[in-house]
Amino acid sequence: GIDFYHRYKEDIALFAEMGFKMFRMSISWSRLYPNGDELEPNHKGIEFYRSVFEECKKYNIEPLVTIHHFDTPLYLEEHYDGWNNRQLIEFYDRFAETCFKEYKGLVKYWLTFNEINNTVMFLEMFGNTASDEMYQKAYQQLHYQFVASAHAVKKAHEIDPNYVVGCMICGITFYPGTCDPEDILLNRHTWEKGIFYCGDVQCKGKYPTFAKRLWDEHNVHLDITDQDLIDLQEGKVDLYTFSYYMSTVVTSHEVKETVSGNFSAGAKNPYLTYSDWGWALDPKGLRYYLEMIYDRYELPLMVVENGLGAYDEVESDGAIHDPYRIDYIREHILDMDKAIEAGVNLIGYTTWGCIDLVSAGTGEMRKRYGFIYVDKDDEGKGSF
């Protein structure tokens, strides 16, 4: 969206000027394997990323690399039905192994699937309208991705024992709307379905006890082999990473005021303020999430997305004054610090975004995240 492909050297130089120690980015599957099912990778694609990583190294910036960021090659969707097909595990295995071999010594930290839990969370987005068939597909896609992720962890450790491989979860802190026991139970079940289901499989290497309840709710029957279960156990992640933008309220009661943000909807929390896009500003929710997750898995944690989408105006002096974003980030950092004081092993924080980009949530440029302003508008006009 902002032509990083041609401008990565100047972009990375700007990251260095800001003092970045880590740059989170992803490798486009179809840049390495244009269709996704080839036996040999595209050499030009491999060299492009090598050059990006070398540029990072030049400035002592550690790359944090997401292998799959919602970008399954189109050919695999059209000819194999995407992640509904078990064969995609094999194609992903080849892609991941190529990354691990080619970039040994240049990359240490890897994430297997970005916000993997969105597959099920999206079905919950606008109430209970999703059919059992949709849930069957969603849970089956997730299973194949869990197996692919486990294979990647095992392969990474074989290729380089120093590799650190993590999961990546769309982190949302859920609160019960009232102290009605119905709401307390609903809140627990929302955490289980939305957050813990994926985290448990990838961090503990097995399906949690509540998985059966989730499957039974929608008559889900999964294609799971005995070998899959062995692979899940042998391919547990080393690291838990997540995005965090906001919290949300769940309730079984009728609500007067609702809000929506980052693909989720819920009751409005009267104790919080909200962004221009309806996202709850809740740094304490981040601390709550960190403490809850670290206690559950006892793995090193990274917050790999956190930030405020806002309207930024370029002033007459050429500067952008965004105290609202400074406040947002400061408050979240202060609560991360409290979590660390409480014993949480938080080892990294990368914001969303380090440079303006097209928002996945709304397809806009005007919903800016900072820190580096890119001269481009919603119509794609501008000098970059």
Summary of the structure (lengths in Angstrom):
residues: 384
radius of gyration: 20.7
end to end distance: 9.9
largest distance: 64.8
contacts: 1218
relative contact order: 0.11
helix: 44%
strand: 18%
